Amino acid sequence: MAHSEPACQGPAAHRKRHHHLAYPLGRQGAGRCAVMASLRKKRASKCALCDATTGLQVHHIKPRSLGGSNDPDNLITLCEQHHEAVHDLDDEYNHANLVKIGQAKAKAKGVVFGNPTNLKEAQAKGTATLKAKSQAFTKRFQPSIQRLRKAGMTFREIAEHFNLMGVPTALNGLWHAKTVHTLAHRPV
């Protein structure tokens, strides 16, 4: 008895049903599930190169940005490592070049990228937000740094102390003597 898959009901259902794939096929919406059903039957949900069954991705043999389609004969299932390796083999098919080609084609069709309508306003708002976060972080840690400096600790020792205690920097990184020094001397 043949196994037939019921049709998916939209993108959320598609992601739920095909969770084993790292990302869905393109942005077509309708028709993705039929392609996936056909692909799953044809390729048995494993990497065509190493038989891996996890971290699978769908590779277009002829990239869509170069005129390829979502036709099952143009698709192959690869694990993440082999998919990356395939794109690294040829400069024409590397991911960065394909993205550039796709963006150029989208721009030619009139697609606008970014937010050109209020760019200066968005930049000013972003700058203000970063400055406010930086000031809040400084206000939070400057008193501790000053206390530890008065106790005789060097900037390097303070950095090591914060790292040992698991205290993240503003960017969730590790503390360094220069980080502590900068923070200690930043005006509030």
N, C-alpha and C positions, 0 to 999 in steps of 0.2 A: 504494500500500500504506500503510495507516494505521500510524502510529508509536505504539506503546503503551509506557509506562514501567513497568518492574518496580516492585513495591511496595518501599518502604523498610523497613529492619529496625531500627526504634527511632530515638530522638532523635539519636544520633551519626551514623547513616547519613543521617538527614534533613538535618542541618546540612551534611554533606559533599556531598550531592547538590544542595542548594539554597544553596550558598555565595554565590551572586550576590545574595541578598537580605540586607539588613542584619540582620534578625531573623526568627525563624520565626513562624508563625501561632499566636497564643494559647498555651494550655497543655493543649490537648486530648490530645496524644499521638497516639492512633489516629485516623486520618482526615485528619491534616494533609497527608500526601503525596497523597492522592486529591484534596484541595482544591487543592493546589499544582499537580498535573498538569493539572487542569481550568483553573485560573487561567492557567497558562503557555500552554496552547493558545489560550485566549480572548483574553489580553492580550499575547501575543507577547513577554513579558519586556522591556517598555520603559515609560518614564514616559508616562502617558496625556496629559500636558500638554506635554511638551517632547521626547519620543522619546529621552531619555537611557537608556542601557543599563547604567550603573553606579550604585552607591549606591541601589539600588531598595529600596523598602519597600512593604509591603502595607497599604493604608488601608481601614478599614471605613467604608462610606458611612454606615450607621447604626451608631454605636459599640456594641460588645458590652456596655459598662456601661449602655447605655440600651436594651438588648433586641435589639441587632443580632446577626447570626449570622455564621458562617464560610461561608455559602452563597456560591458564586462570583458570584451576582448582587449581593451586598452588598459585594464587594471590588473594589478598583481598585489598580493598581500605579502608584506615584508615586516620583519621585526624592526624596532627602532634603529638598532645599530646598522643593519643592512640597508635600511632606507636612507640613512645619512650617508653611508658609504657610496651608494649608487649616485647620489647627488654630488658627491665630491669627486667622482671619476671624470666628469666632463664640465669644463667651464661654462658651456652653453646651458647645461642642465643644473648647475648648482643653484641652491635655494635662493641666494641673494639675487642672482641674475633673473631667475624666474619671477621673483617678486617685482623687480624693476619692470620687466616686460608686462606683467599683469597690471601694474599701476599705470604704465604708459597707455595701455589699451583702455583702461577705465577712464583715464583723463581724456582720451580722445572721444570717448562716448559722453563726456560732460560730467563725470563724477568729480566732486570736489572733496579733497582730503583736508583734514584739519578744521580749524575754526577761523576762517578769514574775516568773518563779519565783525568780531569784536576782539581782535588779536591783542591790541594794546591793553585793553581792559582786562582780558584774561591773564596777560603777563603780569600786570600790576597786582592783580588779586593773588596770583601764585607767589609772587615775590613777598607780598605782605604776609601771606600764610606761613611761608618758610621763615621769615624774620620773627614772627610771633612764636613759632615753635622753638626756634633757636634761643630766643630770650627766655622762654619758659624753662628750657633745659638748663640754661646758664643759671637762672635764679634757683633752680633746684639743687645744682651741684656746687656752685661757687662757695657757699658757706662751708660745706664739708671739706672742700679742697683747702680753703683758708685755715680751717681748724687743724687739718693734718700737716700743713706747712708750718704752722706755729709749733706743732709737736716735734718738728725737726725732720719730717719726711721729705725726700726729694720728689720731683715730678715723676721720675721713673718708679720709685717705691709706691707712690700713690696709684699709678697706673697698674702696677702689679697687684696692689691691694684690691682695687676695684675689679680686676679680672678674676682674682681668686674668689671674690664674693659673688661672682656671676652678674655683676652690674653691667648692662649693655651701654654702649655709647648711643648717641642720638640716632645713629644709623644702624644700630644693633650689631656693631662690630666690637673689636677688642680695643682696650685703652692702650695708648702709647704715651711716652713722656711729653711729646709735642702736643698731643690732644689735651692733656691735663694743663699744660702751660698755656695753650691758646684759650682754654675755658677759664682759667684763673685770671687772665688779663683782659678778657672780653668785657667791654662796658655794658652795663645793664640798663 
